[in-house]
Amino acid sequence: MWTDSELDQALADQPAPAFSPAARARALAALRAADAPSARRGGKAWWLAAAAAVAVATGVTATFLSGGPAPQASAAAVRSLEQASGGSAEVTVGPGQYFYRSSHSWALDAIQLKSGKYLDVRQETVSDLWIPAKRSDVWLARTQTTGRHTWIVGSDEEAVAEGQGDILRPGVQSEHSGPCGDWGGRQVPELGGSPDDGKPCDQRIGTWGNPTPRFIAQLPTDPAALYAKLVADSQGDKAEVLRNAAAVLSSGDASRAVRSTVYKALMLMPGLDVTDNAANLDGQRGVALGVSNGTLRQEIVIDPASGRYIGERLVNLVAGTDALAGVPAGTVVDFTAVTTGVAEKIGVAPR
């Protein structure tokens, strides 16, 4: 049994944050409960068990106790991410089937009038993508601007009166198809250009924004190494880190193990916090996790129970200026809800 002084020294040696007397009492209780003949063991094994008990009692995940860095996200964010990292949700595409992803977006458009005033409107777009199990087969992308919109600043009448009615996008549907996601003779959806132009489908490296199987296979499997790569490739922009992580989470080529590593990597992000425990994206409810640059907050929304990625939001945090002038603090200016599944036929959404 450890004495109080021994426990204090053990805690001092750990990277966990400061904790309250009540939390310390819970840690002691956990250690006392573990101090049974069947639990006694020597050296490192006992120390790891004791340290894990302390971590649980203080609200700090034990995931990185075996030599890795301590989480830097908030305790609430860590709890959600750790739960999501064990989620069982996975989309498995068999021969002759298609990975299906539908993105339902409301995105901000802004325009400045001659008077200097800005008009701000959110407009709806639905994008559906079918990727065959054999990637060199034909893909299909279907995009529809619905014409539906909601004004944040301004109105239809004001836009038309000022001669700016063309800010409103009409309802239009377009389709593109081609092997390996190439249509019109160009690799538009998957890579968008060099260095992969002209390469066979299975040899394309990909990017964070368009992760190919090869790109995902080459990601680090250690959470700390993956987080370091995310930060480096995003040039330290935390919002970009979240967006890049989201692109992998929503990919049909990211296995459950890959998603688990992404969630664990995000535990290391300073400033990441739970911003909404019941975020609603197009009827899908989940936990929103966000980081702020002081004026805007980038969020991803996940279902911790299943590990499923639901979508993302961009929130205005202060009274807007420039293109966001007149947009109240707390306004969701952009959001995208994502649904994935397995389709039996190209062009037909799974039921």
Rosetta blueprint (number, residue, H / E / L):
1 M L
2 W L
3 T L
4 D H
5 S H
6 E H
7 L H
8 D H
9 Q H
10 A H
11 L H
12 A H
13 D L
14 Q L
15 P L
16 A L
17 P L
18 A L
19 F L
20 S L
21 P H
22 A H
23 A H
24 R H
25 A H
26 R H
27 A H
28 L H
29 A H
30 A H
31 L H
32 R H
33 A H
34 A H
35 D L
36 A L
37 P L
38 S L
39 A L
40 R L
41 R L
42 G L
43 G H
44 K H
45 A H
46 W H
47 W H
48 L H
49 A H
50 A H
51 A H
52 A H
53 A H
54 V H
55 A H
56 V H
57 A H
58 T L
59 G L
60 V L
61 T L
62 A L
63 T L
64 F L
65 L L
66 S L
67 G L
68 G L
69 P L
70 A L
71 P L
72 Q L
73 A L
74 S L
75 A H
76 A H
77 A H
78 V H
79 R H
80 S H
81 L H
82 E H
83 Q H
84 A H
85 S H
86 G L
87 G L
88 S L
89 A L
90 E L
91 V L
92 T L
93 V L
94 G L
95 P L
96 G L
97 Q L
98 Y E
99 F E
100 Y E
101 R E
102 S E
103 S E
104 H E
105 S E
106 W E
107 A E
108 L E
109 D E
110 A E
111 I E
112 Q E
113 L L
114 K L
115 S L
116 G L
117 K L
118 Y E
119 L E
120 D E
121 V E
122 R E
123 Q E
124 E E
125 T E
126 V E
127 S E
128 D E
129 L E
130 W E
131 I E
132 P E
133 A L
134 K L
135 R L
136 S L
137 D L
138 V E
139 W E
140 L E
141 A E
142 R E
143 T E
144 Q E
145 T E
146 T E
147 G E
148 R E
149 H E
150 T E
151 W E
152 I E
153 V E
154 G L
155 S L
156 D H
157 E H
158 E H
159 A H
160 V H
161 A H
162 E L
163 G L
164 Q L
165 G H
166 D H
167 I H
168 L L
169 R L
170 P L
171 G L
172 V E
173 Q E
174 S E
175 E E
176 H E
177 S E
178 G E
179 P E
180 C L
181 G L
182 D L
183 W E
184 G L
185 G L
186 R E
187 Q L
188 V L
189 P L
190 E L
191 L L
192 G L
193 G L
194 S L
195 P L
196 D L
197 D L
198 G L
199 K L
200 P L
201 C H
202 D H
203 Q H
204 R L
205 I L
206 G L
207 T L
208 W L
209 G L
210 N L
211 P L
212 T L
213 P H
214 R H
215 F H
216 I H
217 A H
218 Q L
219 L L
220 P L
221 T L
222 D L
223 P H
224 A H
225 A H
226 L H
227 Y H
228 A H
229 K H
230 L H
231 V H
232 A H
233 D H
234 S L
235 Q L
236 G L
237 D L
238 K H
239 A H
240 E H
241 V H
242 L H
243 R H
244 N H
245 A H
246 A H
247 A H
248 V H
249 L H
250 S L
251 S L
252 G L
253 D L
254 A L
255 S L
256 R H
257 A H
258 V H
259 R H
260 S H
261 T H
262 V H
263 Y H
264 K H
265 A H
266 L H
267 M L
268 L L
269 M L
270 P L
271 G L
272 L L
273 D E
274 V E
275 T E
276 D E
277 N E
278 A E
279 A E
280 N E
281 L E
282 D L
283 G L
284 Q E
285 R E
286 G E
287 V E
288 A E
289 L E
290 G E
291 V E
292 S E
293 N L
294 G L
295 T L
296 L E
297 R E
298 Q E
299 E E
300 I E
301 V E
302 I E
303 D E
304 P L
305 A L
306 S L
307 G L
308 R E
309 Y E
310 I E
311 G E
312 E E
313 R E
314 L E
315 V E
316 N E
317 L L
318 V L
319 A L
320 G L
321 T L
322 D H
323 A H
324 L H
325 A L
326 G L
327 V L
328 P L
329 A L
330 G L
331 T L
332 V E
333 V E
334 D E
335 F E
336 T E
337 A E
338 V E
339 T E
340 T E
341 G E
342 V E
343 A E
344 E L
345 K L
346 I L
347 G L
348 V L
349 A L
350 P L
351 R L
